[in-house]
Amino acid sequence: MPRVVSLHLPTWPTDRVRRNAAAPPPAEPLVTARREGSRRVLVGVDAAAAALGLRPGLTVAHAQALVPDLHVAEASPEAEGAELTRLAAWCLRYAPVVAADPPDGIWIDVTGAAHLVGGEDALLDDLVDRFGRAGIAARAAIADTPGAAWALARFGRVRRADPWDLPGVLEPLPVAALRLPPDIVDALRRLGIERIGEVLALPGAPLSRRLGLDLCRRLDQALGHVPEPIAPLVPPETIRRRIAFPEPIGAPETLARVTARLCADLCRDLEARELGVRRLDLVFGRVDGGTRAVRVATARPSRDLAHLARLLTDRLEEVDPGFGIEEAVLAATRVEPLPPGQLGVRGIDEADAPLDLGPLVDVLAARLGPARVYRQAPVESDIPERSVTRVAPLAPPTGTGWPGGLGRPVRLIDPPEPVRVTALLPDNPPAAFTWRSLRRKVVCSDGPERVLGEWWRSADEASSFRDYYRVEDERGQRYWIFRDAPSDQGGRWFLHGLFG
């Protein structure tokens, strides 16, 4: 099932002005205007100006009469469109199929790609947050069709439409959410039709005869009855290869052969430019106008034909050919320099060659997801749970290491779990403890090792400390237990780690 994100930039004309020039502070109203005949009319209105009652279509003279300190910038549709296309190209980080939706939107087909950033909700949050930090107001919604996603991003109260509830989500929205021309919207309102649900309740033939075919076409597109293809944006500098087929294809073995051929052609182009690929996008164009895409990434630059072809063919089972595929495009959307390397000579230098874990990491990341493939690296911190972090599997060593002789457990429990401790004296090591409803008798212990809080982080940590004990029960199992304050101050006990 396809999933499409519609990104709406409601104040894009004024946001672009604020980003590209010395602009007034955000609290001061800003508009963009263009000349229409003998008048200058507003085209873009920022949030401050909208709060004062200004809207697109007003004349500049009228707007300045209402808001004397109004800042007016000249509208530039060509520049706005060019920068919108560059923003769409940046969105290729999320999915292979992206397109600008002028004048103030972007399409992103995230079919099969949302899990790479933690799911659909996480993707929408990250998208809107990144644009907001760049000074661009944004709203985003996701649905099965571009039309439904567009409607939710601009008029909806929810931002995600489930596949089984598309009509129910669209019904309460105004008819303008169907991307209709203003004259058709006005005609529907004169008929007393304000909501999409009211349009769905009427027979389509009389509406088409009276208002034209645009209404039914837009409605069918929003509901998924008629395909609405998204023409993928490919930056001109991207290295890519394309194959068009005289007859539609769809057999899995045929798709695999086409993928191998595209990889061979692309690897030759990469070798000629001394580049290695870090991200590959394979996009199939179907006869119904839809697209299906596969994205793979590599841990380090590569142009190994067999390895790249395997990564892609392992994902071909996710591709639904529909009624047939009429073209295939393979694009290296992220590349890095990779100079030619010396070929090994069998029997001479194989033993000295470094072990290349890149192919293994790539296969695991493709099967499990990139977030699940990592290694741990040390961090300079005395707090145990802060002394380790996740890094990329093949990230270079930082030179930081853990101090020796500290006797740290092989497994940390994060967060630490509370335990009930029995001690012979209040501040003595534990004599027994209960963890997960099981009581364990301590036969030997070592400690305490005092770990102080990192005072520069917060005032609460300035006076905090932990007393850690290594204890062993009667079955020979060893544990790492700490108390967070003296017993007379109500110190609590926690289990923080397990030794091997």
N, C-alpha and C positions, 0 to 999 in steps of 0.2 A: 504494500500500500504506500503510495507516494506521500511525502510530508513536505510542505512548502512553508517557508517563513516569509512573511511580508514585513519589511522594515519601513516604518513611516517616519519621515523627518518633518514635523509640522511647521517648523520655523527655519527651514533650510536656507532660504535666500538671505535672511538677516544673520543666521549663524555663520554663513560663509563670509559675509562682510566682516563680522567680528573676528574671524580667524585670520583673514587675509590682509587686514589693514589696521591702522590705529583707530580703534572704534571707541565709542563712548562706553562708560561702565554699564553693566547689565541692568542696573536699576533705572537707567535713563532710556526712554522709548526710542526705538529705531525702526524705520520702515525702508523698504525699497520701492522705487517708482519707475514707471516708463511712460513714454509719450504715446497717447492715442489721439491722433488728429491734433487739435489745438489744445488738448488738455493733458495734464500729467496725472495719472491715477496710481493708487497704491497697488503693488503686486505682492509684496511680502510684509508681514507684520510680526514683530517679536512679541514675547509674552507681556512685557511692560506696556507696549502700545495697545495690545488687545485688551488688557485690563482697563484701559482708559476709553474703551469703546470704539477703537479704530478697527477697520476690517478691509481686506482687499476689495478694490472697486471704488472706494472713495477717492475723490479728487484730492490732490495735494493741498490745494487752497482750503478745502473744507477741513482736512485733517489738521492743518496748521492753525486754523481758527479754533478748533477744539482743543488742541494741545500746542500752545505757542512755542514751547521749548523742544519741539519734535526734531529728531535727527533724521534727515532724508538722504539715502544713498541711491545711486543710479542702478537700476536692475540690469543684469547682464545674463540673459537666458543661455547664451552660448557658454560662458564661463561656468555657470551653475551646472549645465549638463556635463561639461568636461570633468568637473570636480566630482560630480555624482558618479560618473563612470569610474574615476579613480578610487572612490570609496567602495564601489562595488567590487573592484579588483582586490581591495584589501580584505573584503569579506570571503575571499577564496580560502582563507585560513579555516573556515568552518565547513565548507563543502565544495565539491568540484563544480557544481552547476550554479552559477550566480549571474544575475543580469540586472542592469539598471532599470528602474521603473519611473521614468520622468513624469512629472517634474520634481517629485519629492519622495521617491521610494526606491527600494531595492528588493529584488526577489532572491531567495536562497533556497534551493532544493536540497533539503537535508536528509533525504531518504537514505537510511542506512548509515548516516554519519553522526546523528545526535549523540549516540553513546560515547563518542570519542571525547566529548566535553562534559560527560556526566548526566546526559539525558536532556530531554526537550526543555524542561524548566530551567536547568542550569545553563543551557545554551542561550535562551532568551535573556536570562539575567545578565550573563556575561556580555552579550551583544549590546544591550541597552546601557550597561554600566560603562563599557569602554567608550561608546559614543558620548555618554554624558561627561566622562573625564576629559574628552577632547573638546568640550564646549558645544556639542551638537545635541539638541533635544531629540529624543527618539522614542518611539513606541514600536513594539513588535508583537506579532501573533503568528500562530502556526495552525495549519489545517491541512486537509487532504488535497485541497485545490487552491490555486493562486487566488481565485475570486473570493473564496471564503476567508482566506488569510488576510487579504486586502480589506475586506469589510470589517473583520474583527480588529485589525490594527487601527482603524480610523473611527469606528463607531461602536465597537463591542465593549461590554463590561467584563468579559473573560478574554483571555489571550490564547487559549488553546481549545480547539474543537476536537473531540474524540470522533473516530471514524463512524461510529454508530449513531451519533447525535448531531449530524451536520444540519439537517432541516430545523431541528429544534433550536439550535444556536442562532441560525439566521433569521428565524421568523420575527423576533421582536425588533430587529434592526430597521432603520428607515430605508426607503427605497433608494436613496442616494448611495447607499452602500453597495449597490449593484453596478457602480461605475457607469451610470447612464448619463447621456447628455442632459444639460439643464432643461431643455425644452420638454423632454420626455418626463423628467421629474415634475415639472410644473403641470404637465397635462394629467399625470396621475393624481396629483394633489387636488386638481380641479374636479376629478372624479371621486374624491373622498378617500383615496388610497394612500396611506401614509407608511405602512409597514410591509416588509417582504412577506410576512405571513398572509396578509390580505391578497397579495398578488398570487401566492400559491393556491389560495382557495378559489380563484377564478379560472375558467377555461382559457387555454392559451390561444386558441384560434381567433376568437373575437378581439383579444388584446393585440395580437399581431396585425390584424387587418386595420385596427384603428390607430395604433401607435408605432407600427413598424416592427421589423424583426430583431432590432437591437435588444429589446426588453427580454424576449424569450431566450435569445442567445446568451445574454449575460446571466440570466437565471440558471440556464442549463450548465454554463461554465462553473458557476459558483457551487452547484450541487454535484458536479462531476459527471453529468450526463453527456457533455461535449468536452473533448480534450482541449486544453489551453497550453500549448507548449511554451517553454521558456528557452529562448535562444541563449546558449551559454556564452558568457563573456570570456574571451581568451586574450590576455594582454599581448600586444604585438611582439614583445621581446621573448615570449615563452617559446621554448623549443617543443615542437609537437610534430606528430605524424598522423595522417588521416587516410582512411580507406573507405571508399564508397562502393557499394555492391550493386551489380546490375539487377539482381534478384534478392529479395529479403532472405535473411538467414536467421536461424534460431537454435540449431542443434548445439548441444554443449561442446562436442568435439570440434565443430566448426568455429565456435567462439574461441576455443583454446588455440587453434591454429592461427586465427587472426591476431590474437593477443601476442603470440610468439613472434609473428612477423613484424608487428608494430614495435615490439621491444627490440628486435634486431636492428630495425631502421633507426630507432631513436638512439640506441647505444652507439651506432656509428656517428651520429650527429654529435653526441656528447664527447666522444673520443676526439673528434676533429677540433672541438673547442676546449679540450682538456678540462672538462667539467664532469662532476659526478652528481647523480640525482639523490635528493633527500626526500622528495615527495612526488608520487606519480598519480595522475588522475586519468582513468580510463572511462570515457563517456560513450555510450551507445545511443544512437538516434533511432527511434522506432518509426514505423510507417504511420502510426497514428499521431505523430508529432511530439510524442513524449520522449523523455530521456531517462536512461538508467546509468548510474555512475558507480565506479569502484575507486576507492582511494586507499593507497598503501604508502607507508613511510619507511625509511631506512635509518638505522642508528648512526650511520656514517656515510659519507659520499660513496656512491657505487655506480658502476656501469657494467656490472656482471650480468650478462644476458640471461644465463640459466637461473640465477637467483631472482632477478626482477620478474622474469616470466612466471616463475613458480609462485611468487607472492601474489601476482594478479590472478593466475588461474585458480588458486585455492579459494579465491573470493567470487569466482564466476557463478557459483551456485546461488548467489544472492541476486543475480540479474534475471529479471522477468522479461523475456523477449516479446511478450504480447503476441501480436499478429506478424511479427518479423522485425528484424533490425536492418536498416538500410545504410548505415554508416557507423564507423568507429573512429574515435579520436583518442590518441594517447598523448598526454601533455606532461612535461616535466615542470611542474609548477613551483618547485623549489630546488635549486641547484647550488653546488659549492665547487670551488676549484679542486680538481683532482688530476695532478700531473701524471704522465705515464710512469709506470713502475718497472723495475727490472724483473724480467721473467725468471723464475726459479729453474734450476737445472737438476733433473732427477738424480738422486744419489749423491749430490754434492752439498747443497745448502738447505735441504729440507729440514734437517734436525735443528738448524739454527733459526729457522723462520719463526716469527712470533705467531702465537695462536690467534686466529681471527675469529672473534665471537660475534661479529656483526651479523652474519647470516642467521645464526641461532636466535639472536635477539630480535631480528626482524620477523622471523616466523612466529615466535612466541607472542610478540606484540600484535601481529595480525590475527592470531587466534584468540588471545585472551584480552586484548585491548591494551593500548600503550600505558594506561595508568596503572596496570597491574604488573608491569615489568620494570623493575628498578633495582638499585643496590643501595646499601646503607653507607653513609659516610660520617665520620666523626665531626662534632661541633665543639668548640671550646666553651664548655659550660659544666659547672659542678653539679647542676640539677640533673639527675639521671635521665629523665624523660626528654630533656632538652639537649642531651649530649650526642644525639644521633639524628640524622635527617635522611630523607629519600632524595636520591639524585638519579640522573639518567644512567642506564646500565653501563654505558661506555664513557661516562664522563671522566676526564683526566683527574688524577689524584691531586688533592689540594695541598698535600704536605702536612696536614694536621693529623695528629694521632692521639689516642687515649693514653694517659699515663700508665706505666706498667705497675704491677703489684697491688692494684686496687681490689682485685677479687670480685669483679662485677659478674652478675648472673648472665647466663646465655639467653634468657628470655625475660623481658620486662613486661609487666602487666600494666597497661595504660588504659584507663586511670587505675591507680592502686586501689585494691579492694580492702574494705575494713575487716578487721579480725578482732576477736575477743581474746585477751591475753590474761594469763594468771602468772604472777611473779611472787617470789618468796618475800621480797621487800619492794616498796613502791618504785624505787628507781633501779631495781635489779634487772638483769636480762630475763626474757620470758622463760618460765618453767613449763608452760603449756599454752596452746592457743587453739581457737576454734575458727576454722575457715570453711565456708560452704557447708555448714552444719556438721562438720566432722571435727572431733577433738583430737589433737595431736600432742603427744608428750615430747618435750624437748630433752634430749640426752646430752647435747653439748651445744655451746654457743660461743660466738666471738664478737666482740664489740664493746662499746659503741664506736661507730665512725660518724662524726658530726659533719653534716653538710649544711652550710649557711645559705640563706636566701640571697638572691642577686639584688642588692639594695638599689641598684641603678634602674631597675625596672619599675618598681612601685614602692610606695610607702609601706604597704603591708608586708613586703618581703624584707624590709630593712631590719626587722627584729625577729624574723622567723628562722627556724632551724629544724633539722631532722636528725634523730639519732638512729643510725642503722645497725642492725644485728644480723649476723649470719648464724642461723640455727639449723640443727639437724634433728629429725624425729627418730623414733625407735625403729622405723623401717629403712633408715638410711637416706631418706630424701631430705634435701637441703633447701632452705628458703631464705629470702631476704626480707626482713621485717623492719619497719621504722616506727618511731613515735614522734609526733610533731610538736610536742611540748612536754615539760616535766609533769609528773603525775599530779603534783599539788596544784597545777594549773589546768587540770582537766585534759591532759594529753591523750590523743587518740592513737590507736595502733592500726597500721595498714600493712598488707602484704604487697610488695612491689616487684618481686622477681623470683624466679625458680632457677636453681643451679642444675647443671647437667648431672 
